[in-house]
Amino acid sequence: MSSSSGPASLTKEEILRYSRHLIMPEVALEGQQRLKAARVLCIGAGGLGSPVALYLAAAGVGTLGLVDFDVVDYTNLQRQIIHTTGDVGRLKVDSAAEKIKAINPFVHVRRFDTRLTSANALEIFRDFDVIADGTDNFATRYLVNDACVLSGKPNVYASVFRFEGQASVFATDSGPCYRCLYPEPPPPGMVPSCAEGGVLGVLPGLLGIIQATEVIKLILGSGETLVGRLLLVDALAMHFREMKLRKNPECPVCGANPTVTELIDYDQFCGTRGEESAATTAVPEIEPEELKQRLDCGEDIFLLDVREPHEYQICNLSGHLIPLGDLPQRVHELDSSREIVAHCKSGARSAKAVEFLRGIGFLHVKNLAGGITAWADRIDQTVPKY
């Protein structure tokens, strides 16, 4: 792949900066000029986007685009190494742009402080050569894939969860796209988010560096890329294996007769998932303030905590712990005549618990709106958040 901008001459300062590239015959002066002329768009300035942006900036990619609408949070700092403690509360694109400029002032940074949507994706992608997908949800992942196919841009993909990750290069002329591998997203709630299941802090660094490597190889036109291969990483065992991928001739996006010819409503297509999404079913709720008042008055309310034991160790409301997955087998521990308030981290899992319990005859059960996170924010700020 070569940049549409053509060769870009190097200054004396740049020749010195990139000297270790220039003496490599696989890169040399021509390759470094290609890197300088290249324009790479990073979707997300978080766990994956951090190493991608930092290493592409250090390598001399001339233009880096950053798409992210979020602000830096304390929970980001365990893995999102482009941000520091002093950046908490800042826009991620501003924090990341500052670090990129500190590493390499020759890089032009374009900031897109916006959520990527079907309305703006093609317009944003238009001015870039390669797209690096660092998203953490299915809706944006499918959106990035389809926009790459429709705009003819390679999609350098990675994803992480707990100790495992995967990476590939999608949406090239010769290879498959993400939908060839995963035609349909999993049902809502079947795949937990990193906020639910966690992620080893170094894992996005490992996968992000693989992404950055693939981006550089695409720009240089060198080596064997991950087109047609899915790299699977198990960091706990430190095993790397790969699956061969084929282009699906019946793929709805990149197949011979595509049915998806424009960007769609991806939130509706993928549904909602994970602890960060609102409850998918309407169940009776109680606000933290009301619960606090009633507990202070001595009312007999049974607190049911449906999180996992390791979460209970982090913080708890001294409730009765029955993880959601164990609830059907341990329902005998509950008294259907008592008023029960179920809670989890932020309300999604406990909403499922309330729905289940009401379905088997527990009529006096409610969901704590916002979960223990809302309690920590609005009632007791000494309760740790995670």
C-alpha positions, 0 to 999 in steps of 0.5 A: 500500500502506498499513500495517495500523497506521494513521496515526502522529503525528509529534513536533516532533523528527520534523517537523524531521528529515523536513522535506525529505519533508514539503514534497514534495506526493508525501509530505507529512505523511500520507506521512511518517505512513505511513512511520512506521507501516510495518513492513519486513523486510530479509532479509539484513544484507549487501551489499543489506541495508546500503543498504536498512536505512540508507536506510529508517531515514533515511527514517523507516520506523518498524519495521525487521526484520533477518534474518541469522544470520551474523557480520561478516567482513573480506571483507564490508567491501568492500561491506557498508557498514553494518558497520565494521572494528571489527564483525568477529566481531560478529553482523550483526544487532547491528552493523546495529541499532547503525548504524540507531539511530545514524542514527535513534533513532526507528526500532524495530529487530527482530533475528532472529538466525536462518537463514530456513527453511520452519519460521519464515518465515511466522511472521516475515513475519506482523508486517511489511508489506513484505519486502525480499529481500537474499539471495545464494542460490537456496534462500532466494530461492525461500523468500522468494518463496513465503512472500510469496505465501502471506502476501500480502506484496510482495517487493521483490527484487534480486540482484547478481553481478560488474558486473550486477544486477537488481531487481523487485517480486514477489508483489503481487495484480496482478503476477508472482512470482519463480517466474513468471520463474524456475519452476525454479532452475538446476542445482547448480554452474551459477551461481557464487556471489559468493565464486567470481566476486566482486562490484563493491563499489558494485553492491549499493549501487546495487541496494539503493538501488533496492530502498529506493526501491521499498519507500518507493513501495509504502508511500506508494502513489505512483509507478510501481513495478517490479511487472511489470518486471525492471530489468537493470543493467550497471554496467560499461557503465552501461546500464539496461534492463528486461523486461516480466514477466507473471503466469504463470497456470500458476505453481505458487505464484501461478497459478490452480491452485497446486501449492505451497500450503505452504513446501517443502524449498528446499535439496533443491529448489535443490540446492547451488551455489558455492564455499561449498557442500560438494562434491556428489560423494564423492571421495578427499580429503587433509587439509591437515595430512597434505599438509604433513607429506608435502611436508615429507618430500620426497614427490613430490606434484604440486599441481594448482591449478584456480582462475582466473589472477587468483585464483592471483595473490592467493595460491598454493601454488606448484602447477601452474595449470590452471583447471577449465574448461581441464582437459579440453584441458590434461590432457596436461600431467599425468602419470597415474603421479604422485600429484596433489593438486588444490585450489581456494579451498575444495574444490568446484571441485577436487572436480569436477576429481578426479572428472573425472580419475579418470573418465579413468584418473587413479587417484592423484588426491585433493582438498585438503579445504577448499582453500587457505582451509583451508591458510591457516587451519590450516597457513600463516596468512601465506597471504592469504584472499579 
